[in-house]
Amino acid sequence: MSTPSASPTVANPEAELPDADAIMFALGYTPDDLHANQTGTLGAAQSERLRQMKRRALLAGAAGFLSMALLATIFLYIGGLNNSAILTLVGVGLTLCNALLVGLIARHWLRLDADLRDGQPVRALTGSLERIIRPGGNLTQYVLRIDGKEIAVKKSVFKLFRHEQVYRLYRTRHSGMLIGAEPLH
């Protein structure tokens, strides 16, 4: 007679806290950046990343503004030539969308700029973390909630955090971007 073998215990990967290095790699910060965050400031790599984001926002805003302005001008011109109210309305609509686009990009750029100029741009949030998935049609939003504050993150970053574990998250003051994190055991 054979004795029944003991079933192997499989550790639940959800229960284990991921390595702090995995979080560091996913968020793109260094140990020096984490040390700077603990003092309420941005690290060198984080400052450079914010500067790059500012440049990208400026370039995207300029490209979007010029293309929408050109398209709106074409529709307004053709609508005026042909006495077409529909084409003129399309041109006016594109002009309004262009203004909205420029406003959103300008707001993003100004927030990033304020984070770079602020003397204490980093806020720490400490407490039990909640992971929230908000399905919404074709777009699912991944949110980390800690200390009553919500931070939207990418799915790959979301997977690195464990529900109801204690963390200290670092985010920028004005743009609210997650720039660092450390699990507290």
N, CA, C and O of each residue as an XYZ file, in Angstrom:
740
protein
N       0.827     -1.172      0.000
C       0.000      0.000      0.000
C       0.873      1.238      0.000
O       1.857      1.340      0.733
N       0.497      2.130     -0.810
C       1.278      3.362     -0.862
C       0.645      4.396      0.049
O      -0.576      4.488      0.174
N       1.497      5.155      0.668
C       0.988      6.208      1.543
C       0.715      7.448      0.718
O       1.472      7.766     -0.200
N      -0.346      8.142      1.032
C      -0.635      9.358      0.264
C       0.450     10.394      0.524
O       0.864     10.637      1.657
N       0.880     10.979     -0.551
C       1.921     12.004     -0.412
C       1.295     13.322      0.010
O       0.167     13.653     -0.353
N       2.051     14.039      0.768
C       1.570     15.346      1.230
C       1.503     16.291      0.047
O       2.410     16.340     -0.783
N       0.433     17.025     -0.015
C       0.308     17.972     -1.120
C       1.266     19.134     -0.889
O       1.360     19.657      0.222
N       1.969     19.531     -1.930
C       2.930     20.622     -1.761
C       2.214     21.934     -1.460
O       1.154     22.222     -2.016
N       2.797     22.701     -0.594
C       2.219     24.017     -0.284
C       2.731     25.006     -1.305
O       3.935     25.136     -1.525
N       1.819     25.682     -1.907
C       2.167     26.693     -2.889
C       1.917     28.050     -2.256
O       0.813     28.355     -1.806
N       2.949     28.841     -2.234
C       2.811     30.183     -1.659
C       1.939     31.037     -2.557
O       2.039     30.982     -3.782
N       1.105     31.809     -1.942
C       0.247     32.720     -2.692
C       1.063     33.946     -3.084
O       1.451     34.732     -2.220
N       1.330     34.120     -4.398
C       2.133     35.270     -4.797
C       1.472     36.602     -4.473
O       2.158     37.616     -4.352
N       0.144     36.615     -4.332
C      -0.554     37.854     -3.982
C      -0.247     38.272     -2.557
O      -0.227     39.462     -2.242
N      -0.003     37.274     -1.677
C       0.204     37.594     -0.274
C       1.602     38.144     -0.004
O       1.792     38.918      0.934
N       2.567     37.756     -0.806
C       3.938     38.205     -0.589
C       4.124     39.617     -1.119
O       3.619     39.978     -2.182
N       4.855     40.398     -0.354
C       5.177     41.743     -0.823
C       6.257     41.639     -1.882
O       7.231     40.910     -1.693
N       6.113     42.346     -2.986
C       7.158     42.304     -4.004
C       8.416     42.998     -3.497
O       8.377     43.815     -2.577
N       9.495     42.657     -4.107
C      10.775     43.265     -3.779
C      10.682     44.769     -4.021
O      10.095     45.210     -5.009
N      11.260     45.546     -3.121
C      11.253     47.010     -3.274
C      11.955     47.417     -4.559
O      11.631     48.451     -5.143
N      12.927     46.602     -5.010
C      13.628     46.904     -6.260
C      12.699     46.812     -7.464
O      12.859     47.555     -8.431
N      11.720     45.894     -7.408
C      10.763     45.764     -8.517
C       9.911     47.030     -8.634
O       9.650     47.515     -9.735
N       9.486     47.553     -7.495
C       8.709     48.799     -7.501
C       9.580     49.947     -7.998
O       9.135     50.789     -8.778
N      10.829     49.967     -7.535
C      11.767     51.016     -7.926
C      11.985     51.004     -9.441
O      11.995     52.054    -10.084
N      12.157     49.814     -9.998
C      12.383     49.688    -11.442
C      11.144     50.127    -12.225
O      11.255     50.843    -13.220
N       9.963     49.695    -11.772
C       8.721     50.015    -12.486
C       8.428     51.512    -12.479
O       7.926     52.052    -13.465
N       8.739     52.183    -11.374
C       8.471     53.618    -11.291
C       9.633     54.461    -11.800
O       9.494     55.672    -11.974
N      10.777     53.829    -12.039
C      11.908     54.527    -12.646
C      12.625     55.493    -11.727
O      12.990     56.591    -12.147
N      12.830     55.105    -10.488
C      13.594     55.955     -9.585
C      14.765     55.173     -9.003
O      14.806     53.946     -9.098
N      15.702     55.872     -8.410
C      16.910     55.265     -7.867
C      16.882     55.341     -6.333
O      16.048     56.047     -5.767
N      17.786     54.622     -5.660
C      17.856     54.753     -4.195
C      18.141     56.194     -3.756
O      17.649     56.633     -2.717
N      18.927     56.922     -4.537
C      19.175     58.336     -4.222
C      17.889     59.156     -4.324
O      17.648     60.051     -3.515
N      17.057     58.838     -5.339
C      15.767     59.521     -5.484
C      14.872     59.229     -4.283
O      14.200     60.126     -3.774
N      14.865     57.960     -3.826
C      14.041     57.589     -2.680
C      14.491     58.347     -1.427
O      13.667     58.818     -0.643
N      15.793     58.455     -1.258
C      16.315     59.211     -0.111
C      15.880     60.687     -0.198
O      15.488     61.283      0.805
N      15.954     61.256     -1.391
C      15.509     62.648     -1.579
C      14.012     62.773     -1.294
O      13.577     63.745     -0.676
N      13.214     61.783     -1.747
C      11.771     61.808     -1.498
C      11.468     61.787     -0.007
O      10.524     62.437      0.442
N      12.258     61.048      0.761
C      12.045     60.966      2.204
C      12.268     62.322      2.881
O      11.763     62.562      3.977
N      13.018     63.195      2.231
C      13.227     64.547      2.765
C      12.278     65.568      2.135
O      12.359     66.759      2.433
N      11.376     65.098      1.261
C      10.386     65.993      0.665
C      10.817     66.647     -0.629
O      10.162     67.579     -1.095
N      11.917     66.175     -1.227
C      12.392     66.770     -2.476
C      12.455     65.722     -3.585
O      12.338     64.522     -3.339
N      12.639     66.201     -4.795
C      12.795     65.324     -5.949
C      14.244     64.883     -6.067
O      15.162     65.641     -5.755
N      14.443     63.653     -6.519
C      15.782     63.180     -6.823
C      16.196     63.672     -8.204
O      15.375     64.191     -8.959
N      17.480     63.505     -8.528
C      18.007     63.986     -9.809
C      17.322     63.302    -10.989
O      16.938     63.973    -11.947
N      17.160     61.978    -10.940
C      16.519     61.257    -12.047
C      15.047     61.645    -12.184
O      14.526     61.748    -13.295
N      14.387     61.857    -11.054
C      12.986     62.270    -11.098
C      12.832     63.670    -11.674
O      11.904     63.927    -12.441
N      13.731     64.573    -11.312
C      13.686     65.936    -11.862
C      13.887     65.909    -13.368
O      13.204     66.615    -14.109
N      14.826     65.093    -13.813
C      15.073     64.995    -15.251
C      13.854     64.414    -15.970
O      13.501     64.867    -17.058
N      13.212     63.412    -15.364
C      12.010     62.830    -15.986
C      10.893     63.862    -16.085
O      10.183     63.903    -17.091
N      10.723     64.696    -15.060
C       9.704     65.745    -15.120
C      10.039     66.775    -16.193
O       9.146     67.267    -16.884
N      11.330     67.105    -16.336
C      11.731     68.042    -17.405
C      11.420     67.455    -18.779
O      10.947     68.167    -19.665
N      11.681     66.162    -18.960
C      11.366     65.512    -20.235
C       9.862     65.522    -20.490
O       9.424     65.744    -21.618
N       9.078     65.283    -19.452
C       7.622     65.317    -19.607
C       7.150     66.713    -19.985
O       6.228     66.859    -20.787
N       7.778     67.747    -19.410
C       7.436     69.123    -19.776
C       7.720     69.389    -21.249
O       6.905     69.984    -21.954
N       8.906     68.931    -21.709
C       9.263     69.126    -23.128
C       8.286     68.396    -24.037
O       7.844     68.944    -25.046
N       7.945     67.153    -23.679
C       6.993     66.391    -24.492
C       5.632     67.054    -24.519
O       4.983     67.087    -25.564
N       5.187     67.583    -23.393
C       3.896     68.273    -23.348
C       3.916     69.501    -24.236
O       2.941     69.779    -24.935
N       5.016     70.237    -24.214
C       5.140     71.425    -25.053
C       5.136     71.057    -26.538
O       4.467     71.706    -27.342
N       5.884     70.014    -26.897
C       5.925     69.584    -28.303
C       4.575     69.041    -28.759
O       4.114     69.354    -29.857
N       3.947     68.231    -27.921
C       2.629     67.689    -28.278
C       1.607     68.812    -28.396
O       0.772     68.801    -29.301
N       1.670     69.779    -27.487
C       0.744     70.911    -27.540
C       0.928     71.734    -28.795
O      -0.045     72.136    -29.432
N       2.192     71.988    -29.153
C       2.465     72.777    -30.361
C       2.002     72.032    -31.609
O       1.383     72.622    -32.494
N       2.302     70.733    -31.679
C       1.891     69.940    -32.847
C       0.366     69.854    -32.937
O      -0.210     70.009    -34.014
N      -0.276     69.608    -31.805
C      -1.739     69.534    -31.793
C      -2.380     70.862    -32.157
O      -3.336     70.903    -32.932
N      -1.854     71.952    -31.598
C      -2.393     73.279    -31.888
C      -2.280     73.606    -33.372
O      -3.250     74.040    -33.993
N      -1.090     73.396    -33.938
C      -0.882     73.743    -35.350
C      -1.748     72.903    -36.284
O      -2.330     73.427    -37.234
N      -1.833     71.592    -36.012
C      -2.630     70.747    -36.906
C      -4.120     71.067    -36.794
O      -4.820     71.127    -37.804
N      -4.606     71.273    -35.566
C      -6.029     71.613    -35.405
C      -6.332     72.997    -35.978
O      -7.392     73.197    -36.571
N      -5.418     73.952    -35.808
C      -5.628     75.296    -36.349
C      -5.666     75.261    -37.873
O      -6.495     75.924    -38.496
N      -4.762     74.482    -38.469
C      -4.748     74.355    -39.926
C      -6.034     73.712    -40.427
O      -6.642     74.183    -41.388
N      -6.437     72.642    -39.772
C      -7.669     71.961    -40.178
C      -8.886     72.873    -40.021
O      -9.741     72.925    -40.905
N      -8.966     73.590    -38.902
C     -10.089     74.511    -38.679
C     -10.095     75.618    -39.724
O     -11.152     76.009    -40.220
N      -8.896     76.125    -40.058
C      -8.797     77.185    -41.067
C      -9.278     76.696    -42.430
O      -9.976     77.415    -43.145
N      -8.906     75.485    -42.779
C      -9.334     74.915    -44.071
C     -10.855     74.795    -44.122
O     -11.481     75.181    -45.110
N     -11.452     74.255    -43.046
C     -12.906     74.109    -43.034
C     -13.608     75.466    -43.060
O     -14.612     75.627    -43.754
N     -13.096     76.434    -42.319
C     -13.708     77.761    -42.324
C     -13.584     78.427    -43.689
O     -14.516     79.088    -44.149
N     -12.436     78.255    -44.335
C     -12.224     78.851    -45.656
C     -13.159     78.218    -46.696
O     -13.827     78.919    -47.455
N     -13.191     76.888    -46.712
C     -14.049     76.205    -47.698
C     -15.523     76.480    -47.400
O     -16.325     76.649    -48.318
N     -15.875     76.523    -46.113
C     -17.262     76.840    -45.743
C     -17.651     78.234    -46.169
O     -18.784     78.450    -46.597
N     -16.738     79.193    -46.063
C     -17.021     80.564    -46.487
C     -17.104     80.682    -47.996
O     -17.942     81.420    -48.516
N     -16.234     79.954    -48.713
C     -16.246     79.987    -50.179
C     -17.542     79.440    -50.749
O     -18.104     79.990    -51.697
N     -18.008     78.345    -50.156
C     -19.190     77.657    -50.689
C     -20.475     78.024    -49.958
O     -21.521     77.421    -50.198
N     -20.405     78.998    -49.079
C     -21.571     79.364    -48.264
C     -22.190     78.139    -47.593
O     -23.410     77.975    -47.571
N     -21.319     77.279    -47.044
C     -21.773     76.053    -46.398
C     -21.739     76.246    -44.887
O     -20.678     76.392    -44.280
N     -22.932     76.242    -44.299
C     -23.031     76.405    -42.846
C     -22.446     75.202    -42.117
O     -21.880     75.351    -41.034
N     -22.574     74.019    -42.694
C     -22.062     72.801    -42.056
C     -20.539     72.852    -41.962
O     -19.979     72.592    -40.897
N     -19.862     73.184    -43.064
C     -18.399     73.253    -43.039
C     -17.912     74.371    -42.113
O     -16.886     74.221    -41.449
N     -18.630     75.468    -42.067
C     -18.268     76.552    -41.166
C     -18.433     76.116    -39.712
O     -17.585     76.427    -38.875
N     -19.516     75.398    -39.403
C     -19.721     74.884    -38.046
C     -18.639     73.873    -37.658
O     -18.195     73.846    -36.510
N     -18.215     73.042    -38.617
C     -17.130     72.098    -38.355
C     -15.858     72.879    -38.026
O     -15.132     72.514    -37.101
N     -15.584     73.934    -38.764
C     -14.412     74.775    -38.499
C     -14.476     75.427    -37.128
O     -13.471     75.486    -36.420
N     -15.650     75.917    -36.747
C     -15.825     76.522    -35.429
C     -15.656     75.455    -34.340
O     -15.026     75.709    -33.313
N     -16.213     74.275    -34.562
C     -16.068     73.171    -33.604
C     -14.608     72.782    -33.417
O     -14.158     72.548    -32.295
N     -13.871     72.715    -34.525
C     -12.441     72.392    -34.432
C     -11.669     73.481    -33.685
O     -10.722     73.187    -32.956
N     -12.073     74.720    -33.865
C     -11.429     75.821    -33.146
C     -11.671     75.692    -31.640
O     -10.759     75.908    -30.842
N     -12.895     75.343    -31.256
C     -13.208     75.156    -29.834
C     -12.453     73.952    -29.258
O     -11.935     74.020    -28.143
N     -12.393     72.863    -30.009
C     -11.629     71.690    -29.561
C     -10.150     72.032    -29.415
O      -9.483     71.562    -28.494
N      -9.651     72.846    -30.322
C      -8.253     73.268    -30.261
C      -7.994     74.068    -28.983
O      -6.977     73.872    -28.317
N      -8.910     74.959    -28.649
C      -8.753     75.753    -27.427
C      -8.766     74.843    -26.192
O      -7.993     75.053    -25.256
N      -9.635     73.845    -26.192
C      -9.701     72.902    -25.079
C      -8.400     72.099    -24.971
O      -7.867     71.923    -23.876
N      -7.902     71.624    -26.086
C      -6.654     70.860    -26.124
C      -5.486     71.695    -25.589
O      -4.704     71.219    -24.766
N      -5.375     72.924    -26.054
C      -4.291     73.802    -25.605
C      -4.421     74.072    -24.102
O      -3.415     74.112    -23.393
N      -5.632     74.255    -23.620
C      -5.846     74.493    -22.194
C      -5.432     73.299    -21.341
O      -4.800     73.470    -20.299
N      -5.785     72.097    -21.774
C      -5.420     70.890    -21.025
C      -3.905     70.687    -21.001
O      -3.334     70.363    -19.960
N      -3.274     70.876    -22.127
C      -1.825     70.695    -22.191
C      -1.117     71.787    -21.405
O      -0.115     71.520    -20.742
N      -1.621     73.006    -21.469
C      -1.020     74.101    -20.698
C      -1.142     73.837    -19.200
O      -0.206     74.091    -18.443
N      -2.288     73.330    -18.777
C      -2.475     73.006    -17.356
C      -1.491     71.927    -16.915
O      -0.901     72.034    -15.840
N      -1.308     70.891    -17.729
C      -0.357     69.829    -17.424
C       1.065     70.387    -17.343
O       1.808     70.063    -16.417
N       1.440     71.218    -18.303
C       2.779     71.811    -18.330
C       3.007     72.686    -17.090
O       4.070     72.624    -16.472
N       2.017     73.491    -16.735
C       2.150     74.367    -15.567
C       2.284     73.574    -14.266
O       3.044     73.961    -13.378
N       1.551     72.470    -14.152
C       1.672     71.630    -12.953
C       3.066     71.006    -12.861
O       3.666     70.983    -11.786
N       3.576     70.505    -13.975
C       4.929     69.941    -13.981
C       5.954     71.015    -13.638
O       6.894     70.767    -12.883
N       5.769     72.204    -14.193
C       6.677     73.306    -13.910
C       6.639     73.683    -12.431
O       7.681     73.949    -11.833
N       5.455     73.706    -11.845
C       5.325     74.025    -10.417
C       6.013     72.966     -9.559
O       6.620     73.294     -8.540
N       5.921     71.690     -9.968
C       6.611     70.625     -9.235
C       8.119     70.820     -9.275
O       8.808     70.555     -8.290
N       8.630     71.277    -10.400
C      10.076     71.475    -10.522
C      10.551     72.720     -9.761
O      11.686     72.748     -9.285
N       9.717     73.729     -9.642
C      10.119     74.974     -8.986
C       9.874     74.966     -7.482
O      10.513     75.719     -6.748
N       8.963     74.131     -7.021
C       8.589     74.096     -5.608
C       9.752     73.590     -4.750
O      10.464     72.669     -5.151
N       9.943     74.183     -3.588
C      11.015     73.772     -2.686
C      10.757     72.411     -2.047
O      11.702     71.664     -1.796
N       9.508     72.080     -1.783
C       9.124     70.792     -1.190
C       8.042     70.153     -2.068
O       6.881     70.086     -1.664
N       8.412     69.683     -3.266
C       7.400     69.219     -4.207
C       6.858     67.817     -3.952
O       5.928     67.388     -4.635
N       7.421     67.091     -2.981
C       7.036     65.700     -2.777
C       6.211     65.566     -1.502
O       6.577     66.078     -0.444
N       5.097     64.870     -1.631
C       4.246     64.570     -0.486
C       4.276     63.067     -0.245
O       4.205     62.276     -1.186
N       4.378     62.686      1.002
C       4.360     61.276      1.370
C       2.992     60.907      1.912
O       2.407     61.637      2.712
N       2.498     59.777      1.470
C       1.240     59.229      1.972
C       1.566     57.877      2.593
O       2.155     57.020      1.935
N       1.193     57.678      3.837
C       1.503     56.435      4.527
C       0.228     55.818      5.058
O      -0.633     56.508      5.604
N       0.114     54.502      4.891
C      -1.047     53.803      5.428
C      -1.322     52.522      4.679
O      -0.535     52.073      3.845
N      -2.453     51.953      5.001
C      -2.897     50.725      4.354
C      -3.380     51.060      2.942
O      -4.180     51.977      2.754
N      -2.900     50.326      1.975
C      -3.182     50.619      0.566
C      -4.375     49.806      0.073
O      -4.509     48.623      0.384
N      -5.216     50.445     -0.682
C      -6.330     49.760     -1.345
C      -6.072     49.759     -2.844
O      -5.701     50.781     -3.421
N      -6.270     48.606     -3.465
C      -6.157     48.512     -4.923
C      -7.569     48.516     -5.490
O      -8.423     47.733     -5.072
N      -7.802     49.403     -6.443
C      -9.140     49.558     -7.020
C      -9.049     49.433     -8.530
O      -8.226     50.087     -9.171
N      -9.898     48.588     -9.090
C      -9.992     48.455    -10.547
C     -11.340     49.018    -10.957
O     -12.386     48.573    -10.483
N     -11.300     50.012    -11.852
C     -12.532     50.628    -12.344
C     -12.699     50.306    -13.824
O     -12.072     50.936    -14.676
N     -13.548     49.324    -14.128
C     -13.778     49.028    -15.546
C     -14.608     50.133    -16.180
O     -15.520     50.684    -15.562
N     -14.277     50.439    -17.404
C     -15.021     51.491    -18.087
C     -14.988     51.289    -19.584
O     -14.215     51.943    -20.284
N     -15.809     50.401    -20.076
C     -15.835     50.170    -21.523
C     -14.523     49.566    -22.003
O     -14.122     48.487    -21.566
N     -13.867     50.274    -22.903
C     -12.604     49.789    -23.458
C     -11.402     50.160    -22.601
O     -10.293     49.691    -22.859
N     -11.604     50.985    -21.595
C     -10.495     51.475    -20.781
C     -10.732     51.121    -19.323
O     -11.719     51.541    -18.720
N      -9.802     50.334    -18.759
C      -9.869     49.993    -17.349
C      -8.884     50.881    -16.606
O      -7.734     51.027    -17.020
N      -9.335     51.472    -15.512
C      -8.480     52.360    -14.733
C      -8.009     51.609    -13.485
O      -8.800     50.980    -12.782
N      -6.696     51.691    -13.227
C      -6.086     51.054    -12.068
C      -5.710     52.149    -11.074
O      -4.953     53.064    -11.398
N      -6.247     52.043     -9.863
C      -6.102     53.106     -8.879
C      -5.552     52.533     -7.576
O      -5.963     51.465     -7.123
N      -4.613     53.271     -6.989
C      -4.122     52.971     -5.653
C      -4.691     54.038     -4.725
O      -4.551     55.232     -4.989
N      -5.337     53.610     -3.632
C      -5.887     54.561     -2.670
C      -5.165     54.355     -1.342
O      -5.084     53.244     -0.818
N      -4.649     55.448     -0.822
C      -3.970     55.410      0.467
C      -4.228     56.735      1.168
O      -4.123     57.803      0.565
N      -4.561     56.651      2.427
C      -4.796     57.854      3.221
C      -5.881     58.743      2.595
O      -5.825     59.968      2.698
N      -6.869     58.108      1.944
C      -7.969     58.849      1.328
C      -7.657     59.483     -0.016
O      -8.538     60.089     -0.626
N      -6.434     59.360     -0.489
C      -6.021     59.940     -1.775
C      -5.926     58.824     -2.813
O      -5.489     57.714     -2.509
N      -6.339     59.132     -4.033
C      -6.289     58.155     -5.115
C      -5.240     58.553     -6.148
O      -5.099     59.724     -6.502
N      -4.507     57.543     -6.622
C      -3.486     57.759     -7.635
C      -3.711     56.739     -8.744
O      -3.662     55.534     -8.497
N      -3.956     57.209     -9.955
C      -4.113     56.318    -11.109
C      -2.724     55.891    -11.579
O      -1.821     56.717    -11.711
N      -2.564     54.583    -11.832
C      -1.279     54.037    -12.252
C      -1.484     53.064    -13.411
O      -2.608     52.670    -13.722
N      -0.375     52.687    -14.040
C      -0.410     51.676    -15.093
C      -0.669     50.310    -14.471
O      -0.416     50.100    -13.285
N      -1.170     49.392    -15.275
C      -1.462     48.051    -14.798
C      -0.206     47.365    -14.270
O      -0.260     46.680    -13.248
N       0.928     47.541    -14.957
C       2.169     46.890    -14.532
C       2.602     47.372    -13.148
O       3.136     46.585    -12.366
N       2.384     48.634    -12.835
C       2.710     49.180    -11.514
C       1.680     48.691    -10.498
O       2.034     48.327     -9.377
N       0.428     48.684    -10.885
C      -0.671     48.254    -10.017
C      -0.426     46.841     -9.483
O      -0.677     46.563     -8.311
N       0.062     45.956    -10.344
C       0.285     44.556     -9.961
C       1.369     44.388     -8.892
O       1.415     43.359     -8.218
N       2.234     45.381     -8.735
C       3.326     45.270     -7.773
C       2.902     45.568     -6.335
O       3.642     45.268     -5.399
N       1.736     46.145     -6.155
C       1.269     46.500     -4.823
C       0.273     45.461     -4.323
O      -0.437     44.837     -5.112
N       0.228     45.284     -3.022
C      -0.669     44.320     -2.395
C      -1.740     45.046     -1.607
O      -1.471     46.004     -0.883
N      -2.952     44.567     -1.766
C      -4.120     45.157     -1.102
C      -3.968     45.033      0.412
O      -3.557     43.993      0.926
N      -4.305     46.108      1.109
C      -4.323     46.193      2.563
C      -2.960     45.961      3.215
O      -2.890     45.579      4.383
N      -1.892     46.187      2.477
C      -0.548     46.191      3.054
C      -0.162     47.647      3.303
O      -0.725     48.555      2.692
N       0.784     47.865      4.186
C       1.172     49.227      4.546
C       2.322     49.685      3.647
O       3.335     48.998      3.511
N       2.144     50.850      3.044
C       3.129     51.439      2.141
C       3.314     52.912      2.489
O       2.491     53.525      3.169
N       4.403     53.445      2.010
C       4.595     54.897      1.975
C       4.768     55.239      0.496
O       5.720     54.801     -0.149
N       3.837     56.024     -0.024
C       3.886     56.444     -1.422
C       4.341     57.896     -1.483
O       3.970     58.716     -0.644
N       5.148     58.193     -2.489
C       5.614     59.565     -2.705
C       5.028     60.049     -4.021
O       5.132     59.380     -5.049
N       4.412     61.219     -3.970
C       3.834     61.794     -5.184
C       4.141     63.271     -5.249
O       4.410     63.917     -4.236
N       4.095     63.791     -6.464
C       4.375     65.212     -6.635
C       3.187     66.020     -6.127
O       2.038     65.584     -6.208
N       3.482     67.183     -5.611
C       2.459     68.010     -4.975
C       1.443     68.572     -5.964
O       0.241     68.535     -5.700
N       1.905     69.085     -7.085
C       1.003     69.788     -8.004
C       0.389     68.872     -9.059
O      -0.808     68.968     -9.329
N       1.183     67.987     -9.658
C       0.640     67.102    -10.697
C       0.076     65.814    -10.118
O      -0.669     65.111    -10.800
N       0.418     65.488     -8.867
C      -0.138     64.300     -8.216
C       0.387     62.989     -8.760
O      -0.256     61.953     -8.592
N       1.535     63.009     -9.406
C       2.102     61.832    -10.046
C       2.860     60.981     -9.028
O       3.605     61.508     -8.202
N       2.666     59.667     -9.093
C       3.385     58.737     -8.223
C       4.830     58.647     -8.704
O       5.086     58.275     -9.849
N       5.787     58.992     -7.813
C       7.192     58.999     -8.217
C       8.047     58.030     -7.398
O       9.194     57.765     -7.759
N       7.500     57.499     -6.299
C       8.264     56.586     -5.481
C       7.355     55.856     -4.511
O       6.247     56.307     -4.222
N       7.833     54.721     -4.009
C       7.053     53.943     -3.059
C       7.969     53.019     -2.282
O       9.002     52.574     -2.783
N       7.577     52.739     -1.054
C       8.316     51.753     -0.279
C       7.346     50.988      0.598
O       6.525     51.578      1.301
N       7.450     49.646      0.550
C       6.616     48.843      1.437
C       7.137     48.971      2.866
O       8.347     48.976      3.088
N       6.239     49.071      3.821
C       6.619     49.139      5.226
C       6.200     47.827      5.869
O       5.010     47.521      5.936
N       7.143     47.068      6.329
C       6.835     45.735      6.880
C       6.488     45.812      8.330
O       6.202     44.788      8.952
